Amino acid sequence: MKLFGMNIQIIPNKIKKFRKKIEDRYSKCPTGNGGSFGEILCYEIHTQPINPRMMYKTYTDGYMTGLTFKELAQKWGISVNFLGELIADHCKKLEE
């Protein structure tokens, strides 16, 4: 599909390929929280236990930590902008 003469399928294909790359990478060293891209993304942002700056109390009186967007982008070797696109794509999938 074209929009203003530009192919708008480029970004979804890039996102799809990167999601697959992350799933493949994490399949070799599972987190224990599931292997889908969404489960991996949520693990890194919400429960990755290595960032004491983001400690907060949960509604069940536990503590959760996570990587910042900048830290996760660095870990995955991508820009924060592209991470934002991945997160937005993930949110769209949750609404489907």
JOCOR-V560045 format. One line per field, one symbol per residue. psi: psi as a letter, one per 40 degrees, with the letter a starting at -180 (. if undefined). burial: I if it has 24 or more other ideal C-beta (glycine too) atoms within 12 Angstrom, else O. A space follows every 50 residues. Layout:
BEGIN
psi=???
burial=???
END
This chain:
BEGIN
psi=hihfeiheeddddddddddddddddedegieeeieiddddddddddehfe gedehihieeeaiiiiiidddddddefiiddddddddddddddde.
burial=OOOOOOOOOOOOOOIOOIIOOIOOOIOOOOIOOOOOIIOIIIIIIIIIOO OOOOOOOOOOOOOOOIIOIOOIIOIIOIOOOOIOIIIOIIOOOOOO
END
